[in-house]
Amino acid sequence: MSDNPFLAPSTLPYQLPDFASIRFEHLAPAFEAGLAEQRAEVAAIVADPAPATFANTIEALERSGQVLGRVSRVFFNASSADATPETDALEAELAPRLAAHDDAIRLDSALYERIRSVPAEGLDAEQAYLLERWTTRLRIAGAELDETAKARLRELNGALAELTTRFEKQLLADTNELAVVFDTAEELDGLSPAELGAAASAASDRGLDGKWLVALVLFTGHPFLASLTNRESRRRIMEASRARGSRGGAHDNRATVLEIVRLRAERAELLGYPSHAAWVTADRTAGSPEAVDAMLRRLAPAAAANAAAEHAELEAIAGHPVEAHDWKLYAERVRAERFQADAAALRPYFEAERVLQEGVFRAAHLLYGLDFAERTDLVGYRPEVRVFEVTERGGDPVGLFLLDLYTRDSKRGGAWMNSLARWNRLLDEPVVVTNNLNVPRPPAGSPTLLTYDELTTLFHEFGHALHGLLARVTYPSAAGTSVHRDFVEFPSQVNEMWALEPAVLEAYAVHHETGERMPAELVERLRAAERYGQGFATSEYLAAAILDQAWHRLSRDEADAVADVAAFEAAALEAAGLAHPSVPTRYSSTYFAHTFSGGYDAGYYGYIWSEVLDADTVEWFAEHGGLTRENGDRFRARLLGVGGSKDPLEAYRDFRGRDARIEPLLERRGLA
């Protein structure tokens, strides 16, 4: 253990984990040491004979678990971004043990009573909010249950930790297994040379020289469906995507889904809630599943009507029935003909390095005064991971930003942000954040050209990174993005607005071959085209959000009665009016990682819930001059900078001067 890098803070800049020294065999001993250390620390807090104070109870809890935190952040980043059979096996072993460890803290009646006895007098606003958060977390977790109920709760939490880990690993395995292999380039007609090269390279990486491999993305569709002219190729990709986790065999997730739903419903009942959704939303800004349902069902009819109108238009253009695998191709043709802004014409202007430097980083500089310098002397967790130092005001340190851009078999689908170190004053810790995307890697020597969706995803995920980088709080549990789940997407959604800001777009949208800037008329057509297709986009999202709610609004008895995943899903979508056969839900249950393994259970609604705030904020920026340091400093000081140190809606009101209005969202989505 003497050389275990997790036992003390890293000595590298900003406490970047020493990835060059970290070995797999360090992980399990570090977890053992971390678990034992925090158990002892919490036991000492409970045993303290002195009356409970904020310092000897709440601050002491905030100081606890430092070794466990360091190893957990590194390990779970690896398990999502660079999984191996060894990390999978260790995660399966650790999941129930970590759940039991959390339960030992959250269900400790003596600790709960000590927290409740901490005097609130004399606390500043941040301390008072933190005290309320600790009290609420433990109460909702089950600290007030009797010992018999707590014993069952521990069993349920351990079983759910195992099941959600299993779901994630089975989904990754099935996604890799279902990647679609093509024998000829003609089957992929419509792809650019760079996309064809990436598919050939992906096939070669699997030992399939002379073939082309299309890896699946996390959501139901695939970006290639917008350009592939071969209908059979489109059908194969769509069918493979929708088959994930539901075709029998070792990677089938159907039984796992049912068991997760049943155990979550039982746990909710044990905790005194009618459903898992009621338990989850009790500690979210939404407050209740009824509030969530009211919003989703307010939006669904108009979205479905818009999707039906779009479908009729596409069929008129196609001259034949437009199925799910056809939709994107013909929608792209509408964009090309009506707005003269097709995807193929845009990609040469979205070279990834220029988008990053002159787009994403430039917007952050103009708004917040941040500067980014690549640190090639620092090592990431993979050779291709890039490390950037973030500074401001003539070199004042902010933190480190790591970018892991490309897809690989060891990385789960989607895009996300992780924290490897969290800025807080109590422990005098700096900040290190990562962004993970799944952009196909082009052949060696070829540029990485982003789709428009990939470009906006890069801006979106960097919004999360900014939240992590700029939050300046006193206590670790309030650091960075540690806010309510249905608020956490708000800052990232706001950051998407700068992708088309003229001062930003004109700097990055440069043709990678000619050096010419994107013509002004193409920019205007791109803006005009943005609102097209909102019927499809809103419907597929709402279908997933309503499906998530449908699973998690079941009572225990109702959950026990569900035996067929596909039938339940179909009934839920039919009841919501979102069962259009050509508009599949963005995530079907057996590959719905957000809700069955990703922490968004009964919370996938949070994207559009946060988008209400986002659209209202975009309106505020437009009213106040847009991309200026004054506006950026206000948003930073009153929202990004407070992290989870105050009520998020209070922070929003502090920024906006009032509660958010839904009308800007309705207009953006074409639902007004």
C-alpha positions as CSV (number, residue, x, y, z in Angstrom):
1,M,0.0,0.0,0.0
2,S,2.9,2.4,0.5
3,D,3.1,3.2,-3.2
4,N,-0.7,3.4,-3.8
5,P,-1.3,6.7,-5.5
6,F,-4.8,7.0,-4.0
7,L,-3.8,7.2,-0.4
8,A,-2.8,10.9,-0.6
9,P,-3.7,13.8,-2.9
10,S,-1.9,13.8,-6.2
11,T,1.2,16.1,-6.3
12,L,0.6,16.8,-10.0
13,P,-0.8,20.2,-11.1
14,Y,-4.4,20.7,-9.9
15,Q,-4.2,17.2,-8.2
16,L,-4.6,15.5,-11.6
17,P,-4.7,11.8,-10.8
18,D,-1.3,10.3,-11.6
19,F,-2.5,8.1,-14.4
20,A,1.1,7.2,-15.4
21,S,1.5,5.5,-12.0
22,I,-2.0,4.2,-11.4
23,R,-2.3,0.4,-12.0
24,F,-5.3,-1.8,-11.9
25,E,-3.9,-3.6,-8.8
26,H,-4.1,-0.3,-6.9
27,L,-7.8,0.0,-7.1
28,A,-9.2,-2.8,-4.8
29,P,-6.8,-2.0,-2.0
30,A,-7.6,1.7,-2.3
31,F,-11.3,1.0,-2.1
32,E,-10.7,-1.2,1.0
33,A,-8.7,1.5,2.7
34,G,-11.2,4.2,1.7
35,L,-14.2,2.3,3.0
36,A,-12.5,1.5,6.3
37,E,-11.3,5.1,6.7
38,Q,-14.8,6.6,6.1
39,R,-16.4,4.1,8.4
40,A,-14.0,5.1,11.2
41,E,-14.5,8.8,10.5
42,V,-18.3,8.6,10.7
43,A,-18.1,6.4,13.8
44,A,-16.0,9.1,15.4
45,I,-18.6,11.8,14.6
46,V,-21.4,9.7,16.1
47,A,-19.3,8.9,19.2
48,D,-18.2,12.5,19.9
49,P,-19.5,13.3,23.4
50,A,-19.6,17.0,22.7
51,P,-22.9,18.6,21.6
52,A,-23.5,18.5,17.9
53,T,-22.3,21.6,16.1
54,F,-21.9,22.4,12.4
55,A,-18.1,22.1,12.7
56,N,-18.0,18.7,14.5
57,T,-20.8,17.1,12.6
58,I,-21.5,18.6,9.1
59,E,-18.0,19.8,8.4
60,A,-16.6,16.6,9.8
61,L,-18.9,14.6,7.4
62,E,-17.7,16.8,4.5
63,R,-14.1,16.0,5.4
64,S,-14.7,12.2,5.5
65,G,-14.1,9.7,2.8
66,Q,-11.3,11.5,0.9
67,V,-9.4,8.3,-0.1
68,L,-12.7,6.7,-1.2
69,G,-13.6,9.8,-3.2
70,R,-10.2,9.9,-5.0
71,V,-10.3,6.2,-6.1
72,S,-14.1,6.3,-6.9
73,R,-13.8,9.2,-9.3
74,V,-10.9,7.6,-11.2
75,F,-12.4,4.1,-11.2
76,F,-15.9,5.1,-12.3
77,N,-14.5,7.4,-15.0
78,A,-12.6,4.4,-16.3
79,S,-15.6,2.0,-16.1
80,S,-17.6,4.3,-18.4
81,A,-14.9,5.6,-20.7
82,D,-12.4,2.7,-20.8
83,A,-14.0,-0.5,-19.5
84,T,-12.2,-3.8,-19.5
85,P,-13.2,-7.3,-18.4
86,E,-11.1,-6.6,-15.2
87,T,-12.8,-3.3,-14.4
88,D,-16.2,-4.9,-15.2
89,A,-15.6,-7.7,-12.8
90,L,-14.4,-5.3,-10.1
91,E,-17.4,-3.0,-10.6
92,A,-19.7,-6.0,-10.2
93,E,-18.0,-6.9,-7.0
94,L,-17.9,-3.3,-5.7
95,A,-21.5,-2.2,-6.6
96,P,-23.3,-3.9,-3.7
97,R,-20.4,-3.2,-1.2
98,L,-20.5,0.6,-2.0
99,A,-24.3,0.5,-1.7
100,A,-24.0,-1.1,1.7
101,H,-21.4,1.5,2.7
102,D,-23.7,4.3,1.7
103,D,-26.5,2.7,3.6
104,A,-24.4,2.4,6.7
105,I,-24.0,6.2,6.7
106,R,-27.5,7.3,5.4
107,L,-29.4,4.8,7.7
108,D,-27.4,5.5,10.8
109,S,-30.1,6.7,13.2
110,A,-27.6,8.1,15.7
111,L,-25.9,10.1,12.9
112,Y,-29.3,11.4,11.7
113,E,-30.3,12.5,15.1
114,R,-27.0,14.2,15.6
115,I,-27.4,16.1,12.3
116,R,-30.9,17.1,13.3
117,S,-29.6,18.5,16.6
118,V,-27.1,20.8,14.9
119,P,-28.1,24.4,15.8
120,A,-29.1,26.5,12.8
121,E,-28.4,29.8,14.7
122,G,-25.4,31.7,13.5
123,L,-24.9,29.7,10.2
124,D,-24.3,31.6,7.0
125,A,-26.6,30.9,4.0
126,E,-24.3,28.3,2.5
127,Q,-24.0,26.4,5.8
128,A,-27.8,26.6,6.5
129,Y,-28.5,25.2,3.0
130,L,-26.0,22.4,3.5
131,L,-27.5,21.5,6.9
132,E,-30.9,21.3,5.2
133,R,-29.5,19.1,2.4
134,W,-27.9,16.6,4.8
135,T,-31.1,16.3,6.8
136,T,-33.2,15.8,3.7
137,R,-30.9,13.3,2.1
138,L,-30.8,11.1,5.1
139,R,-34.5,11.4,5.8
140,I,-35.4,10.5,2.2
141,A,-32.8,7.7,2.2
142,G,-34.7,6.0,5.1
143,A,-33.0,7.1,8.3
144,E,-36.3,7.3,10.1
145,L,-37.2,3.7,9.4
146,D,-37.2,1.0,12.0
147,E,-34.4,-1.6,12.0
148,T,-36.5,-4.3,10.3
149,A,-37.3,-2.0,7.4
150,K,-33.7,-0.8,7.2
151,A,-32.5,-4.4,6.9
152,R,-34.8,-4.9,3.9
153,L,-33.8,-1.5,2.5
154,R,-30.2,-2.5,2.6
155,E,-31.0,-5.7,0.7
156,L,-32.9,-3.7,-2.0
157,N,-30.2,-1.2,-2.4
158,G,-27.5,-3.8,-2.8
159,A,-29.6,-5.8,-5.3
160,L,-30.3,-2.6,-7.3
161,A,-26.7,-1.7,-7.4
162,E,-25.9,-5.1,-8.9
163,L,-28.8,-4.9,-11.4
164,T,-28.0,-1.4,-12.7
165,T,-24.3,-2.4,-13.2
166,R,-25.4,-5.5,-15.0
167,F,-27.7,-3.5,-17.3
168,E,-24.9,-1.1,-18.3
169,K,-22.4,-3.9,-19.0
170,Q,-24.9,-6.0,-21.0
171,L,-25.9,-3.0,-23.0
172,L,-22.3,-2.2,-23.9
173,A,-21.6,-5.8,-24.9
174,D,-24.8,-6.0,-27.0
175,T,-24.1,-2.6,-28.6
176,N,-20.6,-3.8,-29.6
177,E,-21.9,-7.1,-30.8
178,L,-24.7,-5.5,-33.0
179,A,-22.4,-3.1,-34.8
180,V,-23.4,-3.5,-38.5
181,V,-20.8,-4.9,-40.9
182,F,-21.1,-4.1,-44.6
183,D,-19.2,-6.0,-47.4
184,T,-19.1,-3.2,-50.0
185,A,-18.7,0.5,-50.0
186,E,-21.7,0.7,-52.3
187,E,-23.9,-0.3,-49.4
188,L,-22.8,2.9,-47.7
189,D,-23.5,5.2,-50.6
190,G,-24.1,8.7,-49.3
191,L,-21.4,8.7,-46.7
192,S,-18.5,11.1,-47.1
193,P,-15.0,9.8,-47.8
194,A,-14.1,10.6,-44.2
195,E,-17.1,8.6,-42.9
196,L,-16.3,5.7,-45.2
197,G,-12.7,5.8,-44.0
198,A,-13.8,5.8,-40.4
199,A,-16.1,2.7,-41.0
200,A,-13.2,0.9,-42.8
201,S,-10.9,1.7,-39.9
202,A,-13.4,0.5,-37.4
203,A,-13.8,-2.8,-39.3
204,S,-10.0,-3.2,-39.5
205,D,-9.7,-2.6,-35.7
206,R,-11.9,-5.7,-35.3
207,G,-9.9,-7.8,-37.7
208,L,-12.4,-7.3,-40.6
209,D,-10.1,-6.0,-43.2
210,G,-11.8,-5.1,-46.5
211,K,-15.2,-4.5,-44.8
212,W,-16.9,-1.5,-43.3
213,L,-18.3,-1.4,-39.7
214,V,-21.0,1.0,-38.4
215,A,-20.9,1.2,-34.6
216,L,-24.3,2.0,-33.0
217,V,-24.9,5.1,-31.0
218,L,-26.7,5.3,-27.7
219,F,-30.0,6.6,-29.0
220,T,-32.4,4.7,-31.3
221,G,-31.4,6.3,-34.6
222,H,-28.0,7.0,-36.1
223,P,-26.5,10.0,-37.8
224,F,-25.8,8.0,-40.9
225,L,-29.5,7.5,-41.5
226,A,-29.6,11.1,-42.8
227,S,-27.4,10.4,-45.7
228,L,-27.4,6.7,-46.6
229,T,-29.2,6.2,-49.9
230,N,-29.4,2.4,-49.6
231,R,-32.7,1.7,-47.9
232,E,-31.7,-1.8,-46.8
233,S,-28.6,-0.4,-45.2
234,R,-30.7,2.1,-43.3
235,R,-33.1,-0.7,-42.2
236,R,-30.2,-2.9,-41.0
237,I,-28.8,-0.1,-38.8
238,M,-32.2,0.8,-37.4
239,E,-33.1,-2.8,-36.6
240,A,-29.8,-3.5,-35.0
241,S,-30.2,-0.4,-32.8
242,R,-33.7,-1.2,-31.7
243,A,-32.8,-4.9,-31.0
244,R,-30.3,-4.1,-28.3
245,G,-31.0,-5.9,-25.0
246,S,-34.0,-7.7,-26.3
247,R,-33.0,-10.6,-28.5
248,G,-32.3,-13.3,-26.0
249,G,-28.9,-14.6,-25.0
250,A,-26.4,-13.4,-22.4
251,H,-27.0,-9.7,-23.1
252,D,-30.8,-9.6,-22.9
253,N,-31.9,-6.8,-20.6
254,R,-35.6,-7.5,-20.4
255,A,-35.5,-9.5,-17.2
256,T,-33.1,-7.0,-15.7
257,V,-35.5,-4.1,-16.5
258,L,-38.4,-5.8,-14.9
259,E,-36.5,-6.7,-11.7
260,I,-35.1,-3.1,-11.4
261,V,-38.6,-1.7,-11.7
262,R,-40.0,-4.2,-9.2
263,L,-37.3,-3.5,-6.6
264,R,-37.5,0.2,-7.1
265,A,-41.3,0.1,-6.5
266,E,-40.8,-2.0,-3.4
267,R,-38.2,0.3,-2.0
268,A,-40.5,3.3,-2.6
269,E,-43.3,1.6,-0.7
270,L,-40.9,0.8,2.1
271,L,-39.9,4.4,2.3
272,G,-43.5,5.6,2.4
273,Y,-44.0,6.7,-1.2
274,P,-46.6,5.5,-3.6
275,S,-44.0,5.0,-6.4
276,H,-40.4,5.3,-7.3
277,A,-41.1,8.5,-9.2
278,A,-42.8,10.0,-6.1
279,W,-39.7,9.2,-4.0
280,V,-37.3,10.6,-6.6
281,T,-39.2,13.9,-7.3
282,A,-39.6,14.6,-3.6
283,D,-36.1,15.9,-3.6
284,R,-36.1,17.6,-7.1
285,T,-37.2,21.0,-8.2
286,A,-40.3,19.4,-9.8
287,G,-41.6,18.2,-6.4
288,S,-43.9,15.5,-7.6
289,P,-44.6,13.1,-10.5
290,E,-47.9,14.9,-11.0
291,A,-46.1,18.1,-11.8
292,V,-43.9,16.2,-14.2
293,D,-46.8,14.5,-15.8
294,A,-48.7,17.7,-16.2
295,M,-45.9,19.3,-18.2
296,L,-45.1,16.3,-20.4
297,R,-48.7,15.7,-21.3
298,R,-49.2,19.4,-22.0
299,L,-46.5,19.2,-24.6
300,A,-47.2,15.7,-26.1
301,P,-50.4,16.4,-28.2
302,A,-48.9,19.3,-30.1
303,A,-45.6,17.5,-30.6
304,A,-47.4,14.4,-31.9
305,A,-49.5,16.6,-34.3
306,N,-46.4,18.3,-35.6
307,A,-44.7,14.9,-36.1
308,A,-47.7,13.6,-38.0
309,A,-47.7,16.7,-40.3
310,E,-44.0,16.2,-40.9
311,H,-44.5,12.6,-41.7
312,A,-47.2,13.3,-44.3
313,E,-44.9,15.9,-46.0
314,L,-42.0,13.4,-46.1
315,E,-44.2,10.7,-47.6
316,A,-45.3,13.1,-50.3
317,I,-41.7,13.7,-51.1
318,A,-40.6,10.1,-50.9
319,G,-43.5,8.7,-52.9
320,H,-43.7,5.7,-50.7
321,P,-44.4,4.9,-47.0
322,V,-41.7,6.6,-44.8
323,E,-40.7,4.2,-42.0
324,A,-38.5,5.0,-39.0
325,H,-35.3,4.2,-40.9
326,D,-36.3,6.5,-43.8
327,W,-37.3,9.6,-41.7
328,K,-33.9,11.2,-41.3
329,L,-33.0,10.9,-45.0
330,Y,-36.1,12.6,-46.3
331,A,-36.1,15.2,-43.5
332,E,-32.5,16.0,-44.6
333,R,-33.7,16.4,-48.2
334,V,-36.4,18.9,-47.0
335,R,-33.7,20.9,-45.2
336,A,-31.5,20.8,-48.3
337,E,-34.3,21.9,-50.7
338,R,-36.2,24.3,-48.5
339,F,-33.3,25.8,-46.5
340,Q,-30.4,24.8,-48.7
341,A,-28.6,23.6,-45.6
342,D,-28.0,19.9,-45.9
343,A,-25.7,18.0,-43.5
344,A,-23.1,17.1,-46.2
345,A,-22.6,20.8,-47.1
346,L,-22.1,21.8,-43.4
347,R,-19.6,19.2,-42.3
348,P,-16.5,20.6,-44.1
349,Y,-17.0,23.8,-42.0
350,F,-17.0,21.9,-38.7
351,E,-13.4,20.6,-38.4
352,A,-13.2,19.4,-34.8
353,E,-10.0,21.1,-33.7
354,R,-11.1,24.5,-35.0
355,V,-14.5,24.0,-33.5
356,L,-12.9,23.3,-30.1
357,Q,-10.3,26.1,-30.2
358,E,-12.2,28.9,-32.1
359,G,-15.7,27.8,-31.1
360,V,-16.1,26.2,-27.7
361,F,-13.0,27.8,-26.1
362,R,-13.5,31.1,-27.8
363,A,-17.1,31.4,-26.4
364,A,-15.8,30.7,-22.9
365,H,-13.1,33.3,-23.3
366,L,-15.5,36.0,-24.5
367,L,-18.1,35.2,-21.8
368,Y,-15.9,34.4,-18.8
369,G,-12.4,35.5,-19.7
370,L,-11.1,32.0,-19.7
371,D,-7.9,30.9,-21.6
372,F,-7.0,27.3,-22.5
373,A,-3.5,25.9,-23.0
374,E,-2.8,22.3,-23.9
375,R,-0.5,20.6,-21.3
376,T,1.2,17.9,-23.3
377,D,3.4,17.2,-20.3
378,L,0.4,15.9,-18.3
379,V,-1.0,12.4,-18.9
380,G,-4.6,11.5,-19.2
381,Y,-6.2,8.1,-18.5
382,R,-5.8,7.1,-22.2
383,P,-3.1,8.2,-24.7
384,E,-5.6,10.0,-26.8
385,V,-7.1,12.0,-23.9
386,R,-6.0,15.7,-24.1
387,V,-5.3,17.8,-21.1
388,F,-5.9,21.6,-21.1
389,E,-5.0,24.1,-18.4
390,V,-7.7,26.7,-17.8
391,T,-6.7,30.1,-16.5
392,E,-8.1,33.6,-16.4
393,R,-7.1,37.2,-15.7
394,G,-3.5,37.0,-16.8
395,G,-2.8,33.5,-15.7
396,D,-4.8,33.0,-12.5
397,P,-5.5,29.2,-12.2
398,V,-9.0,27.8,-12.7
399,G,-8.5,24.0,-13.3
400,L,-7.8,21.3,-15.8
401,F,-10.1,20.2,-18.6
402,L,-9.7,16.7,-20.2
403,L,-11.2,15.9,-23.6
404,D,-11.8,12.3,-24.7
405,L,-13.4,12.8,-28.1
406,Y,-13.5,9.5,-30.0
407,T,-15.6,6.4,-29.8
408,R,-14.1,3.0,-29.0
409,D,-15.4,-0.4,-27.9
410,S,-14.4,0.1,-24.3
411,K,-16.4,3.4,-24.0
412,R,-20.2,3.4,-23.3
413,G,-22.4,5.3,-25.7
414,G,-23.5,8.9,-25.5
415,A,-21.6,11.9,-24.2
416,W,-21.0,13.1,-20.6
417,M,-18.9,15.0,-18.1
418,N,-17.1,13.6,-15.1
419,S,-15.2,15.3,-12.3
420,L,-11.8,13.9,-11.2
421,A,-11.3,16.6,-8.6
422,R,-13.8,19.1,-7.2
423,W,-13.1,22.7,-6.2
424,N,-13.9,23.4,-2.6
425,R,-12.4,25.6,0.1
426,L,-12.8,23.2,3.0
427,L,-10.3,20.7,1.7
428,D,-8.4,23.3,-0.4
429,E,-9.0,21.1,-3.5
430,P,-8.6,22.3,-7.1
431,V,-10.8,21.1,-10.0
432,V,-10.3,18.6,-12.9
433,V,-13.2,17.8,-15.2
434,T,-13.5,15.5,-18.3
435,N,-15.7,15.5,-21.3
436,N,-16.4,12.3,-23.2
437,L,-18.0,12.1,-26.6
438,N,-18.3,9.3,-29.2
439,V,-17.2,10.9,-32.5
440,P,-16.0,8.3,-35.0
441,R,-12.2,8.4,-35.5
442,P,-11.2,9.2,-39.1
443,P,-8.4,7.4,-40.8
444,A,-4.9,8.6,-40.0
445,G,-4.1,11.9,-41.7
446,S,-7.7,12.8,-42.3
447,P,-9.5,15.6,-40.4
448,T,-12.2,15.0,-37.9
449,L,-15.3,16.6,-39.4
450,L,-18.3,16.9,-37.0
451,T,-21.9,16.6,-37.8
452,Y,-24.1,19.5,-36.6
453,D,-25.4,17.2,-33.8
454,E,-21.9,16.4,-32.7
455,L,-21.0,20.1,-32.7
456,T,-23.9,21.0,-30.5
457,T,-23.1,18.0,-28.2
458,L,-19.5,19.3,-27.8
459,F,-20.9,22.7,-26.8
460,H,-23.5,21.0,-24.5
461,E,-21.0,18.9,-22.7
462,F,-18.6,21.8,-22.3
463,G,-21.5,23.6,-20.5
464,H,-21.3,20.8,-17.9
465,A,-17.5,21.2,-17.8
466,L,-17.9,25.0,-17.2
467,H,-20.3,24.3,-14.4
468,G,-17.7,22.0,-12.8
469,L,-14.8,24.4,-13.5
470,L,-16.4,27.6,-12.3
471,A,-18.3,26.6,-9.2
472,R,-16.6,28.1,-6.1
473,V,-18.1,26.6,-3.0
474,T,-16.9,25.9,0.5
475,Y,-18.0,22.3,0.9
476,P,-17.3,19.2,-1.3
477,S,-20.8,17.9,-1.5
478,A,-21.9,21.2,-3.1
479,A,-19.1,21.3,-5.6
480,G,-19.4,21.6,-9.4
481,T,-22.5,20.0,-10.9
482,S,-23.8,18.7,-7.5
483,V,-27.3,20.1,-8.0
484,H,-30.8,18.6,-8.4
485,R,-30.9,16.2,-11.4
486,D,-33.7,18.1,-13.0
487,F,-31.6,21.3,-12.9
488,V,-28.2,19.9,-13.9
489,E,-28.8,20.1,-17.6
490,F,-29.7,23.7,-17.6
491,P,-26.2,25.2,-17.7
492,S,-25.2,22.8,-20.4
493,Q,-28.2,23.6,-22.5
494,V,-27.5,27.3,-22.2
495,N,-24.0,26.8,-23.5
496,E,-25.4,25.3,-26.8
497,M,-26.7,28.8,-27.7
498,W,-23.2,30.0,-28.5
499,A,-22.7,27.5,-31.3
500,L,-24.5,29.9,-33.7
501,E,-23.5,33.2,-32.1
502,P,-22.0,35.2,-35.0
503,A,-18.8,36.2,-33.1
504,V,-18.2,32.5,-32.4
505,L,-19.5,30.9,-35.6
506,E,-17.5,33.1,-37.9
507,A,-14.3,32.1,-36.1
508,Y,-14.7,28.3,-36.2
509,A,-17.0,27.7,-39.3
510,V,-14.1,27.7,-41.8
511,H,-13.9,25.2,-44.7
512,H,-11.1,22.7,-43.8
513,E,-9.8,22.6,-47.3
514,T,-10.3,26.1,-48.8
515,G,-10.0,28.1,-45.7
516,E,-13.2,30.0,-46.6
517,R,-15.6,31.1,-43.9
518,M,-19.1,29.7,-44.0
519,P,-21.0,31.9,-46.4
520,A,-23.4,34.3,-44.6
521,E,-26.4,32.9,-46.6
522,L,-25.6,29.4,-45.4
523,V,-25.4,30.6,-41.8
524,E,-28.9,32.2,-42.2
525,R,-30.2,29.0,-43.8
526,L,-28.8,27.0,-41.0
527,R,-30.6,29.2,-38.5
528,A,-33.8,28.9,-40.4
529,A,-33.5,25.1,-40.6
530,E,-33.0,24.7,-36.9
531,R,-36.7,24.8,-36.1
532,Y,-37.6,22.3,-38.9
533,G,-38.2,18.8,-37.6
534,Q,-39.2,19.8,-34.0
535,G,-42.2,17.5,-34.2
536,F,-40.0,14.5,-34.6
537,A,-37.4,15.7,-32.2
538,T,-39.8,16.6,-29.4
539,S,-42.0,13.5,-29.9
540,E,-39.1,11.0,-29.7
541,Y,-37.8,12.8,-26.6
542,L,-41.2,13.1,-24.9
543,A,-41.8,9.4,-25.6
544,A,-38.7,8.4,-23.7
545,A,-39.5,10.8,-20.8
546,I,-43.0,9.5,-20.5
547,L,-41.8,5.9,-20.8
548,D,-39.4,6.6,-17.9
549,Q,-42.2,8.0,-15.9
550,A,-44.6,5.1,-16.8
551,W,-42.1,2.5,-15.4
552,H,-41.5,4.5,-12.3
553,R,-45.0,5.6,-11.4
554,L,-46.0,2.0,-10.9
555,S,-47.0,1.0,-7.4
556,R,-45.4,-2.2,-6.0
557,D,-48.4,-4.3,-6.9
558,E,-48.5,-2.8,-10.4
559,A,-44.8,-3.4,-10.9
560,D,-45.1,-7.0,-9.8
561,A,-47.8,-7.6,-12.4
562,V,-45.8,-6.4,-15.4
563,A,-44.4,-9.4,-17.3
564,D,-43.8,-8.2,-20.9
565,V,-41.4,-5.2,-21.4
566,A,-42.4,-4.6,-25.0
567,A,-46.1,-4.7,-24.3
568,F,-45.8,-2.3,-21.4
569,E,-43.8,0.1,-23.4
570,A,-46.3,0.0,-26.3
571,A,-49.2,0.6,-24.0
572,A,-47.5,3.6,-22.3
573,L,-46.7,5.2,-25.6
574,E,-50.2,4.6,-27.0
575,A,-51.8,6.1,-23.8
576,A,-49.6,9.2,-24.3
577,G,-50.5,9.6,-28.0
578,L,-46.9,9.0,-29.0
579,A,-47.1,5.6,-30.6
580,H,-46.3,6.8,-34.2
581,P,-44.6,3.8,-35.8
582,S,-42.2,6.0,-37.7
583,V,-41.2,8.1,-34.7
584,P,-39.7,5.5,-32.2
585,T,-38.9,6.6,-28.7
586,R,-35.4,8.0,-28.4
587,Y,-34.6,5.2,-26.0
588,S,-36.4,1.9,-25.7
589,S,-36.5,0.3,-22.3
590,T,-33.8,-2.4,-22.9
591,Y,-31.2,0.2,-24.0
592,F,-32.5,3.2,-21.9
593,A,-29.2,3.6,-20.0
594,H,-30.2,7.0,-18.6
595,T,-33.0,5.4,-16.5
596,F,-31.8,1.9,-15.8
597,S,-28.1,2.5,-15.1
598,G,-27.2,6.2,-15.5
599,G,-28.9,7.9,-12.5
600,Y,-31.7,9.5,-14.5
601,D,-34.4,7.0,-13.2
602,A,-37.7,8.9,-13.0
603,G,-35.6,11.9,-14.0
604,Y,-35.3,11.8,-17.8
605,Y,-37.9,14.5,-17.9
606,G,-35.2,16.8,-16.5
607,Y,-33.9,17.7,-19.9
608,I,-37.0,19.5,-21.0
609,W,-37.7,20.7,-17.5
610,S,-34.3,22.4,-17.6
611,E,-35.0,23.6,-21.1
612,V,-37.7,25.8,-19.8
613,L,-35.0,27.7,-17.8
614,D,-32.6,27.4,-20.8
615,A,-35.1,29.0,-23.3
616,D,-35.9,31.7,-20.8
617,T,-32.2,32.4,-20.3
618,V,-31.6,32.6,-24.1
619,E,-34.3,35.3,-24.2
620,W,-32.5,37.1,-21.3
621,F,-29.2,37.1,-23.1
622,A,-30.9,38.4,-26.3
623,E,-32.5,41.2,-24.3
624,H,-29.2,42.2,-22.7
625,G,-26.8,42.3,-25.6
626,G,-25.8,38.6,-26.0
627,L,-22.2,37.5,-25.8
628,T,-20.6,40.0,-23.4
629,R,-18.3,39.7,-20.4
630,E,-20.8,41.6,-18.3
631,N,-23.5,39.0,-19.1
632,G,-21.2,36.1,-18.7
633,D,-20.0,37.4,-15.4
634,R,-23.5,37.7,-14.1
635,F,-24.4,34.1,-15.3
636,R,-21.1,32.9,-13.7
637,A,-21.6,34.6,-10.4
638,R,-25.2,33.9,-9.9
639,L,-25.6,30.4,-11.4
640,L,-22.4,28.5,-12.4
641,G,-20.4,29.8,-9.5
642,V,-22.8,28.8,-6.8
643,G,-22.7,25.1,-7.7
644,G,-25.0,23.2,-5.3
645,S,-24.5,25.7,-2.4
646,K,-28.0,27.2,-2.7
647,D,-31.5,26.2,-3.9
648,P,-31.3,26.1,-7.7
649,L,-34.5,27.9,-8.4
650,E,-33.5,30.6,-5.9
651,A,-30.3,30.9,-7.9
652,Y,-32.2,31.2,-11.1
653,R,-34.5,33.9,-9.7
654,D,-31.3,35.7,-8.5
655,F,-30.0,35.6,-12.0
656,R,-33.2,36.3,-14.0
657,G,-35.1,38.4,-11.5
658,R,-38.2,36.2,-11.7
659,D,-39.3,32.6,-12.3
660,A,-38.8,31.1,-15.7
661,R,-41.7,31.4,-18.3
662,I,-42.5,28.4,-20.4
663,E,-43.5,30.4,-23.5
664,P,-40.0,30.7,-24.9
665,L,-39.7,26.9,-24.9
666,L,-43.1,26.5,-26.6
667,E,-42.0,28.9,-29.3
668,R,-38.6,27.2,-29.8
669,R,-40.2,23.7,-30.0
670,G,-43.0,24.9,-32.3
671,L,-45.6,24.1,-29.7
672,A,-47.1,27.5,-29.1
